[in-house]
Amino acid sequence: MKRFVLLSILLLPLLAVPAKADTIKWVDFDVSYESMKYALDQDIATFDQEKHIPWIDTLALAACRTGGKCGLASVKQAVADLKQDRSVEELLGGVYKYYDYYHKAYTAALGGLVGSYAIEKDGEWVPAYGLKAFSPIAAGYGYSHCDDFGVARSFGFNRKHLGNDLMGSLGTPVVAVEGGVVEAMGWNRYGGWRVGIRSFDSKRYYYYAHLQKDTPFAPGLEEGDIVEAGDLIGFMGRTGYSDKENVNNIETVHLHFGLELVFDESQKECNSEIWIDVYNIVRLLSSHRSSIRKTADGWERVYPYQDLDGETLALKGNC
């Protein structure tokens, strides 16, 4: 992990930009695991072909036709249509006016999950294209979850659950789903020990909460650090629901994993935050898990990782 010393300088221009009239105010992310998986598989399969079909293009096209439901049949039809020599505007006709919204919304939600990366194996870097994000639970550790987004919560005040709870064992290693900057870290009366990581493009804020009592965080992790996708960030626990720090007031050991979309900085830390249901995203990422091992010197990744996409490399080059 590298210290992100220019974080405040880089964020100042964002904070100075006023909210635009067309800023997206809400995203009802209702894309099934099956639809995302099919669109992803087609994206990967066509990556080296002349007619590459990015999965976000597919999902946005299907969403225009279904009002955002994106059923598998509509996604398969979208892929077939995108393989034709016709523009998206021609394919959609009168509903093309919705395409920009869905494309921006899905880019915000999924834009950092797929791309080019490399894994070091046997001393050599092996490049690949596909899922470059990881499950929040390290490889070799069991967990269970269900779609609990929106379920009622009462501690502090009546509210809805804005994440996905992954039930597991105390001390289970938790990793960064996507690379980014550690934006928040420490105690929160609701989430207990928690870490908040902002994606490199600033559109996604990942929230990992209820981390382990006494040793919640990866050794050496600090606010402002840059982490790679799959890096160890903490350990599963049951802290939270207390104004006093380092208290276990959550009944069941689990990770609360949330994803906030940020289209404008004015939407952060306010009553207009946009949190989406990540249950199906977690299902999608379950096939891609980071291998973490403990050594005499601490914790390390079994297979070192490097993001090969330009935006990430350019940002890290400023550090």
PLY file of the C-alpha trace (Angstrom):
ply
format ascii 1.0
element vertex 319
property float x
property float y
property float z
element edge 318
property int vertex1
property int vertex2
end_header
0.00 0.00 0.00
1.23 3.48 -0.84
0.52 6.66 1.05
-1.79 8.88 -0.97
-0.16 12.19 -0.05
-1.94 14.28 -2.68
-5.48 13.19 -1.79
-6.63 16.59 -0.53
-5.15 18.38 -3.54
-6.83 16.05 -6.02
-10.21 16.31 -4.31
-10.32 20.11 -4.15
-11.41 20.55 -7.80
-14.23 18.04 -7.25
-15.47 19.86 -4.18
-15.52 23.17 -6.07
-17.70 21.95 -8.91
-21.37 22.87 -8.35
-24.06 20.25 -8.74
-25.33 20.07 -12.31
-29.01 20.15 -13.12
-28.76 16.73 -14.76
-26.91 15.03 -11.91
-28.42 11.59 -11.27
-30.35 11.67 -8.01
-31.28 8.00 -7.62
-30.40 4.59 -9.03
-32.73 1.62 -8.63
-30.18 -1.10 -9.38
-32.33 -4.13 -10.25
-30.03 -6.33 -12.34
-30.05 -10.05 -11.62
-26.96 -12.18 -11.12
-27.85 -14.20 -14.22
-28.11 -11.08 -16.37
-24.82 -9.64 -15.13
-23.07 -13.00 -15.58
-24.29 -13.39 -19.16
-23.36 -9.82 -20.10
-19.95 -10.26 -18.45
-19.27 -13.53 -20.25
-20.09 -11.91 -23.59
-17.87 -8.94 -22.76
-14.93 -11.25 -22.04
-15.61 -13.49 -25.04
-15.62 -10.56 -27.48
-12.79 -8.56 -25.92
-10.27 -9.45 -28.63
-12.80 -9.35 -31.44
-13.48 -6.49 -33.81
-16.99 -6.18 -32.38
-16.34 -5.97 -28.63
-19.58 -5.88 -26.62
-18.96 -4.21 -23.23
-21.27 -5.52 -20.54
-22.44 -2.06 -19.48
-23.57 -1.31 -23.04
-25.54 -4.56 -22.99
-27.19 -3.89 -19.64
-28.05 -0.27 -20.53
-29.68 -1.39 -23.78
-31.72 -4.05 -21.99
-32.70 -1.62 -19.23
-34.14 0.87 -21.73
-36.48 -1.81 -23.03
-37.54 -3.15 -19.63
-37.62 -0.10 -17.40
-34.48 -1.23 -15.62
-35.53 -4.80 -14.87
-32.87 -6.34 -17.15
-34.23 -9.89 -17.24
-31.99 -12.54 -18.76
-34.06 -12.79 -21.94
-33.77 -9.04 -22.53
-30.01 -9.17 -21.92
-29.56 -12.02 -24.40
-31.56 -10.06 -26.96
-29.44 -6.97 -26.31
-26.25 -8.95 -26.97
-27.67 -10.33 -30.22
-28.72 -6.84 -31.31
-25.35 -5.28 -30.45
-23.66 -7.83 -32.69
-25.54 -6.32 -35.64
-24.22 -3.44 -37.70
-26.70 -0.96 -36.23
-26.28 1.88 -33.75
-27.81 1.83 -30.28
-30.06 4.72 -31.31
-31.39 2.69 -34.24
-31.95 -0.34 -32.02
-33.87 1.58 -29.36
-35.89 4.05 -31.37
-38.16 6.09 -29.10
-36.70 4.78 -25.84
-33.16 5.80 -26.78
-33.69 8.93 -24.65
-33.24 6.73 -21.56
-29.97 5.16 -22.67
-27.68 7.88 -21.34
-29.21 7.62 -17.86
-28.87 3.85 -17.64
-25.39 3.87 -19.09
-24.19 6.48 -16.58
-25.94 4.71 -13.70
-24.53 1.28 -14.53
-21.08 2.73 -15.22
-21.14 4.23 -11.74
-22.22 0.93 -10.17
-20.11 -1.51 -12.21
-17.47 0.55 -13.99
-14.52 -0.61 -11.91
-15.31 -4.33 -11.81
-14.14 -5.42 -15.26
-10.96 -4.61 -17.14
-7.30 -5.49 -17.64
-5.09 -6.71 -14.82
-2.10 -8.95 -14.15
-1.41 -11.62 -11.54
2.12 -12.63 -10.60
2.62 -16.39 -10.75
5.97 -18.16 -10.42
7.81 -14.86 -10.68
6.10 -13.73 -13.89
3.27 -11.28 -14.45
0.38 -12.88 -16.34
-1.97 -10.33 -17.98
-5.69 -11.03 -18.28
-9.01 -9.35 -19.03
-12.17 -9.98 -17.04
-13.34 -9.54 -13.48
-10.64 -7.47 -11.81
-12.65 -6.87 -8.64
-12.79 -9.43 -5.83
-15.29 -10.86 -3.38
-15.00 -8.99 -0.06
-14.32 -12.36 1.62
-10.86 -13.86 1.09
-10.46 -17.24 -0.60
-10.85 -20.31 1.61
-13.24 -18.71 4.10
-16.92 -19.66 4.18
-19.81 -17.23 4.43
-23.52 -17.04 3.78
-25.79 -14.17 2.79
-29.25 -13.31 1.51
-30.80 -10.28 -0.14
-31.42 -8.16 2.96
-31.21 -4.70 1.39
-33.97 -2.44 2.70
-34.78 -4.55 5.77
-35.75 -2.45 8.81
-33.17 -1.41 11.40
-33.97 0.36 14.66
-30.74 1.18 16.53
-30.48 4.96 16.83
-33.56 5.55 14.66
-35.87 3.61 12.35
-34.14 3.16 9.01
-33.52 0.73 6.15
-30.55 -1.58 5.85
-28.32 -0.14 3.12
-26.04 -3.04 2.39
-25.57 -6.80 2.32
-24.67 -8.77 5.45
-22.21 -11.62 4.88
-22.27 -14.06 7.81
-19.01 -15.79 8.63
-16.44 -16.63 11.29
-14.71 -14.24 13.64
-11.43 -13.04 12.16
-12.25 -13.90 8.55
-9.99 -11.74 6.33
-11.88 -8.97 4.52
-10.40 -7.59 1.30
-10.96 -4.55 -0.88
-13.45 -5.34 -3.63
-11.95 -2.68 -5.87
-8.81 -0.60 -5.73
-9.04 2.92 -4.40
-8.25 5.33 -1.58
-9.02 4.68 2.09
-11.34 7.61 2.69
-12.71 6.75 6.14
-11.46 4.51 8.90
-12.17 4.11 12.59
-15.20 3.84 14.85
-18.81 4.55 13.88
-21.64 4.07 16.40
-23.66 2.11 13.83
-20.96 0.21 11.93
-18.45 -0.25 14.73
-14.92 -0.51 13.38
-15.26 0.24 9.69
-13.35 1.13 6.55
-14.62 3.27 3.66
-12.80 3.10 0.31
-13.40 5.41 -2.65
-12.79 4.01 -6.13
-10.11 5.64 -8.28
-12.76 7.28 -10.50
-14.51 8.61 -7.32
-17.90 7.16 -8.37
-18.06 4.32 -5.84
-17.70 4.38 -2.06
-17.33 0.91 -0.55
-18.27 0.51 3.10
-17.01 -2.42 5.21
-18.40 -2.49 8.76
-18.61 -4.44 12.06
-14.93 -5.39 11.91
-13.23 -7.40 14.65
-12.81 -6.08 18.19
-9.23 -5.16 19.21
-7.66 -5.96 15.81
-10.14 -4.71 13.21
-7.79 -3.50 10.46
-5.01 -4.83 8.30
-1.65 -4.04 9.94
-0.39 -0.62 8.87
-3.57 0.44 7.09
-4.26 4.19 7.42
-6.61 6.80 6.01
-5.24 8.11 2.73
-3.62 4.81 1.76
-4.06 3.40 -1.73
-5.18 -0.22 -1.82
-5.36 -2.62 -4.73
-8.38 -4.80 -5.42
-8.04 -7.90 -3.26
-5.75 -6.32 -0.65
-6.39 -7.23 2.97
-8.16 -4.37 4.78
-9.52 -5.95 7.96
-11.13 -8.86 9.76
-14.76 -9.85 10.24
-16.28 -9.21 13.65
-19.42 -7.94 15.37
-18.58 -4.46 16.67
-21.00 -1.56 16.58
-24.30 -0.23 17.91
-22.48 1.72 20.61
-21.16 5.21 21.23
-18.30 3.61 23.13
-15.47 2.34 20.94
-14.39 -1.29 20.61
-17.66 -2.80 21.81
-19.33 -5.99 20.55
-23.02 -5.13 20.45
-23.91 -6.95 17.22
-25.35 -10.41 17.92
-23.97 -12.26 14.88
-20.48 -12.15 13.43
-20.75 -10.70 9.93
-19.46 -8.15 7.46
-21.79 -5.34 6.46
-20.82 -4.53 2.88
-22.34 -1.44 1.25
-21.89 0.50 -1.97
-22.72 4.18 -2.35
-22.75 5.83 -5.79
-21.45 9.38 -5.98
-22.29 11.40 -9.11
-21.56 14.71 -7.41
-19.66 15.43 -4.19
-22.72 17.20 -2.78
-24.37 13.76 -2.54
-21.76 12.48 -0.07
-22.47 12.60 3.68
-26.04 13.90 3.37
-29.67 12.81 3.25
-29.48 12.30 -0.52
-26.96 9.46 -0.56
-27.43 6.78 -3.21
-26.90 3.28 -1.85
-27.67 0.31 -4.10
-28.50 -3.34 -3.48
-25.20 -5.23 -3.86
-26.50 -8.76 -3.23
-26.22 -9.85 -6.86
-22.88 -8.08 -7.26
-21.56 -10.07 -4.29
-22.85 -13.25 -5.96
-21.05 -12.32 -9.16
-17.80 -11.64 -7.32
-17.96 -14.92 -5.40
-16.15 -16.62 -8.29
-13.18 -14.26 -7.95
-11.61 -14.36 -4.50
-8.25 -13.09 -3.30
-5.89 -15.60 -1.69
-4.45 -14.22 1.55
-2.02 -16.01 3.85
-0.46 -15.26 7.22
3.32 -15.38 7.47
5.85 -14.78 10.21
5.95 -11.15 9.11
2.16 -10.67 8.91
-0.31 -11.08 6.09
0.41 -11.20 2.37
-1.28 -11.96 -0.94
-0.46 -15.33 -2.46
-0.67 -13.87 -5.96
0.44 -10.22 -6.23
-1.93 -8.15 -8.36
-1.62 -5.12 -10.61
-4.41 -3.14 -12.27
-3.45 -2.44 -15.89
-6.10 0.12 -16.77
-4.83 3.61 -17.57
-6.86 5.67 -15.10
-5.66 3.68 -12.11
-2.03 3.75 -13.19
-2.14 7.50 -13.88
-3.58 8.22 -10.42
-1.04 6.02 -8.66
1.73 7.74 -10.60
0.94 10.95 -8.69
1.76 9.36 -5.36
0 1
1 2
2 3
3 4
4 5
5 6
6 7
7 8
8 9
9 10
10 11
11 12
12 13
13 14
14 15
15 16
16 17
17 18
18 19
19 20
20 21
21 22
22 23
23 24
24 25
25 26
26 27
27 28
28 29
29 30
30 31
31 32
32 33
33 34
34 35
35 36
36 37
37 38
38 39
39 40
40 41
41 42
42 43
43 44
44 45
45 46
46 47
47 48
48 49
49 50
50 51
51 52
52 53
53 54
54 55
55 56
56 57
57 58
58 59
59 60
60 61
61 62
62 63
63 64
64 65
65 66
66 67
67 68
68 69
69 70
70 71
71 72
72 73
73 74
74 75
75 76
76 77
77 78
78 79
79 80
80 81
81 82
82 83
83 84
84 85
85 86
86 87
87 88
88 89
89 90
90 91
91 92
92 93
93 94
94 95
95 96
96 97
97 98
98 99
99 100
100 101
101 102
102 103
103 104
104 105
105 106
106 107
107 108
108 109
109 110
110 111
111 112
112 113
113 114
114 115
115 116
116 117
117 118
118 119
119 120
120 121
121 122
122 123
123 124
124 125
125 126
126 127
127 128
128 129
129 130
130 131
131 132
132 133
133 134
134 135
135 136
136 137
137 138
138 139
139 140
140 141
141 142
142 143
143 144
144 145
145 146
146 147
147 148
148 149
149 150
150 151
151 152
152 153
153 154
154 155
155 156
156 157
157 158
158 159
159 160
160 161
161 162
162 163
163 164
164 165
165 166
166 167
167 168
168 169
169 170
170 171
171 172
172 173
173 174
174 175
175 176
176 177
177 178
178 179
179 180
180 181
181 182
182 183
183 184
184 185
185 186
186 187
187 188
188 189
189 190
190 191
191 192
192 193
193 194
194 195
195 196
196 197
197 198
198 199
199 200
200 201
201 202
202 203
203 204
204 205
205 206
206 207
207 208
208 209
209 210
210 211
211 212
212 213
213 214
214 215
215 216
216 217
217 218
218 219
219 220
220 221
221 222
222 223
223 224
224 225
225 226
226 227
227 228
228 229
229 230
230 231
231 232
232 233
233 234
234 235
235 236
236 237
237 238
238 239
239 240
240 241
241 242
242 243
243 244
244 245
245 246
246 247
247 248
248 249
249 250
250 251
251 252
252 253
253 254
254 255
255 256
256 257
257 258
258 259
259 260
260 261
261 262
262 263
263 264
264 265
265 266
266 267
267 268
268 269
269 270
270 271
271 272
272 273
273 274
274 275
275 276
276 277
277 278
278 279
279 280
280 281
281 282
282 283
283 284
284 285
285 286
286 287
287 288
288 289
289 290
290 291
291 292
292 293
293 294
294 295
295 296
296 297
297 298
298 299
299 300
300 301
301 302
302 303
303 304
304 305
305 306
306 307
307 308
308 309
309 310
310 311
311 312
312 313
313 314
314 315
315 316
316 317
317 318
